[in-house]
Amino acid sequence: MAEFVSPQRPTQLAFDAQAAVDHLAAADPQLAELMARCGPYAPSTTAAPDVFHSLMRAIVYQQLSGKAAGTIHRRLLDALGGGDTPGPERIAAADDATLRNAGLSRNKMLSLQALAAAQLAGELPDESRIGDYDDTQLIEMYSSIRGIGRWTVEMLLLFHLGRPDVMPIHDLGVRKGYALTYGLDELPKPKALEAACRIWQPYRSVGSWFMWRALEADGAAPQPG
């Protein structure tokens, strides 16, 4: 799972990163050792101007290499009139052939159209007041859109919105990193991982990010953020 790839910029965090690291180091000695080895908490996110266009980009990037997805994303933006922020109006106005000729699969085309329709219908959060919504509300609202699953919204919360307590328990990289860090012979089941990581609250985003870094330190392929 790696929908959010370059170009990247630093995530604007909604919390104090140093306070989070200090809290986790006191709560979990094994995590403290990992954090000391891997360096500071420094997540990055795609250079999307808002949530809508971040989700639009995520749909395009699903199940593709970064290079191939980047080409299709650029073609799509050009087909919608150029610029990085076509908005839901242009997507809704585009016919199927325009979207498909940009390189979208039928499923991705339908997902993009569903996202645009929901935005235009006022079914999605007002982005100027995104801070009024908690993580659970945002996961529920955005993942109700065709083609946008819970994991994608969790990545949005963690990297785009910089939320502090996101715990992507189904992410394979987080599960592998946890097993490696804590010396497990098998990957933890999602519910078991959720229970084990309660000691990281209210900064599970930080703990999760370091699970990805644990894999990289062990020589695995680059992980999100």
KACOR-V686313 format. One record per residue. N is the residue number from 1. RES is the residue in one letter. PSI is psi in degrees with one decimal (* if undefined). Layout:
BEGIN
{{N:RES:PSI} {N:RES:PSI}}
END
This chain:
BEGIN
{{1:M:113.3} {2:A:65.6} {3:E:-31.3} {4:F:97.1} {5:V:177.5} {6:S:152.4} {7:P:151.2} {8:Q:157.7} {9:R:161.2} {10:P:139.9} {11:T:136.5} {12:Q:105.5} {13:L:146.6} {14:A:21.9} {15:F:171.1} {16:D:111.1} {17:A:-39.7} {18:Q:-38.8} {19:A:-37.8} {20:A:-46.3} {21:V:-42.7} {22:D:-42.1} {23:H:-46.6} {24:L:-38.1} {25:A:-37.6} {26:A:-32.4} {27:A:-25.9} {28:D:96.4} {29:P:-36.0} {30:Q:-39.7} {31:L:-36.4} {32:A:-41.3} {33:E:-42.3} {34:L:-45.2} {35:M:-37.7} {36:A:-35.5} {37:R:-35.4} {38:C:-11.5} {39:G:-171.1} {40:P:158.0} {41:Y:113.8} {42:A:69.0} {43:P:156.1} {44:S:161.8} {45:T:167.5} {46:T:152.8} {47:A:64.3} {48:A:137.0} {49:P:-20.6} {50:D:175.3} {51:V:-44.0} {52:F:-48.9} {53:H:-24.1} {54:S:-42.1} {55:L:-38.0} {56:M:-46.6} {57:R:-39.5} {58:A:-40.5} {59:I:-45.4} {60:V:-39.5} {61:Y:-10.1} {62:Q:128.2} {63:Q:26.0} {64:L:156.1} {65:S:156.8} {66:G:-41.0} {67:K:-47.4} {68:A:-43.7} {69:A:-38.9} {70:G:-38.7} {71:T:-45.5} {72:I:-41.0} {73:H:-43.3} {74:R:-42.0} {75:R:-39.6} {76:L:-46.3} {77:L:-41.2} {78:D:-41.0} {79:A:-26.0} {80:L:10.9} {81:G:2.4} {82:G:170.6} {83:G:164.9} {84:D:-5.3} {85:T:71.0} {86:P:-26.8} {87:G:167.4} {88:P:-27.2} {89:E:-46.1} {90:R:-35.5} {91:I:-45.4} {92:A:-31.4} {93:A:-19.7} {94:A:139.6} {95:D:168.0} {96:D:-39.9} {97:A:-38.0} {98:T:-44.7} {99:L:-41.4} {100:R:-38.1} {101:N:-19.6} {102:A:-13.7} {103:G:3.9} {104:L:140.3} {105:S:166.7} {106:R:-42.3} {107:N:-41.2} {108:K:-36.9} {109:M:-46.8} {110:L:-36.8} {111:S:-44.4} {112:L:-41.4} {113:Q:-37.8} {114:A:-40.4} {115:L:-46.3} {116:A:-43.0} {117:A:-41.5} {118:A:-39.1} {119:Q:-45.3} {120:L:-30.2} {121:A:-1.8} {122:G:23.1} {123:E:-9.7} {124:L:159.4} {125:P:146.3} {126:D:115.0} {127:E:-20.9} {128:S:-12.9} {129:R:33.2} {130:I:-28.1} {131:G:-12.9} {132:D:-11.8} {133:Y:134.0} {134:D:173.8} {135:D:-43.6} {136:T:-41.2} {137:Q:-43.2} {138:L:-39.8} {139:I:-43.9} {140:E:-45.0} {141:M:-47.6} {142:Y:-35.5} {143:S:-4.2} {144:S:-11.5} {145:I:136.1} {146:R:129.6} {147:G:-1.4} {148:I:108.0} {149:G:176.9} {150:R:-42.5} {151:W:-42.5} {152:T:-41.6} {153:V:-36.5} {154:E:-40.6} {155:M:-37.1} {156:L:-45.3} {157:L:-42.8} {158:L:-47.3} {159:F:-43.2} {160:H:-43.6} {161:L:-13.1} {162:G:36.0} {163:R:148.0} {164:P:-23.8} {165:D:46.2} {166:V:131.4} {167:M:91.3} {168:P:80.0} {169:I:-17.3} {170:H:-2.8} {171:D:125.4} {172:L:-37.6} {173:G:-40.6} {174:V:-42.5} {175:R:-41.7} {176:K:-42.9} {177:G:-36.2} {178:Y:-45.8} {179:A:-40.1} {180:L:-46.3} {181:T:-37.9} {182:Y:11.3} {183:G:37.9} {184:L:144.7} {185:D:-24.2} {186:E:158.6} {187:L:138.3} {188:P:141.6} {189:K:150.9} {190:P:-45.1} {191:K:-36.4} {192:A:-38.7} {193:L:-42.5} {194:E:-43.8} {195:A:-42.7} {196:A:-31.0} {197:C:8.7} {198:R:-26.4} {199:I:-15.2} {200:W:-16.1} {201:Q:143.0} {202:P:34.3} {203:Y:46.2} {204:R:-22.5} {205:S:-42.2} {206:V:-46.4} {207:G:-41.7} {208:S:-43.3} {209:W:-38.8} {210:F:-21.3} {211:M:-38.9} {212:W:-40.3} {213:R:-32.9} {214:A:-41.5} {215:L:-43.5} {216:E:-39.3} {217:A:-25.6} {218:D:3.4} {219:G:10.9} {220:A:170.7} {221:A:153.1} {222:P:141.7} {223:Q:169.7} {224:P:142.1} {225:G:*}}
END
